[in-house]
């Protein structure tokens, strides 16, 4: 009541109702997540130009929440720690090289000496849904710009030529991301490595399976299995 008539009274009232719903253990996890999403949606739409993408992420989060009965388990499974706060093994040598796994959103404002941007295939980056939505595709372009500008020295843009799919015909051809195709002259910078099995090569193994094996490695494997 003390805030009635003041500028933020409505906002504080909505926040209070949200906190009450989140604190109620009798309310299902999915319902609490839905309440949080409904509260934040107008804020995201007002303050972020990538709202369509964020809305899809929130809808996916609501779907995931349907599988959980424990809020603690849900939060533990979906929490994503920002790269700058990621935990390091206290026993690790600080001079030892290590790798950071990050989403593009979490990487905003950060830089690394070397950056690998993976899965640059149509349907992955950009996502399948954004291919048919001009606004969503433009947001994917902005995210791609963020991704490629995180590298201080080395940048690797990676895509597989084939994707494992459960089809009668085996793996399927992976179409290159349109975000890559939009970069002019990229072919001059590409280092493509193909690995193909020689169809004429004779594939066989001797009876005990030791043909061509590294002796030291073979010995370690045999010791491990007690042979």
Buried (B, 14 or more C-beta within 10 A) or exposed (E): EEEEEEEEEEEEEEEEEBEEBBEEEEBBBBBBBBBBBBBEBEEBEEEEEBBBBBBBBBEEBBEBBEEBEEBEEBEEEEEEEBBEEEEEEEEEEEEEEEEEEBEBBBBBEBEBEEBBBEEBBBBBBBBEBBBEBEEBBBBBBEBBEBBBEBBEEEBEBEBBEEBEEEEEEEEEEBBBBBBBEEEEEEEEEEEEEEEEEEEEEEEEEEEEEEEEBEEEEEEEEEEEEEE
